[in-house]
Amino acid sequence: MDNQSSRDLAIKELKLLVKKYADAKEVPRAIGGPYNLSPQEMLREVENDTEIGRKIVEAFRSLKQQFPQI
């Protein structure tokens, strides 16, 4: 999977999470290292192609390789 495909997939998945939790009182957060990001914050990082966003894309790519049926 190339970088653009991985990025597009991450954006698609994050938008689904943002929509799913739009009305939730408590939004799940991705916590790792110094980061504690909501799906909306992760989406913004990926869309802006920041260093954090590229790490998020890589994490999605890794998960997709480990769990291809999902």
Secondary structure, 3 states (H helix, E strand, C coil): CCHHHHHHHHHHHHHHHHHHCCCCCCCCCEEECCEEECHHHHHHHHHCCCHHHHHHHHHHHHHHHHCCCC
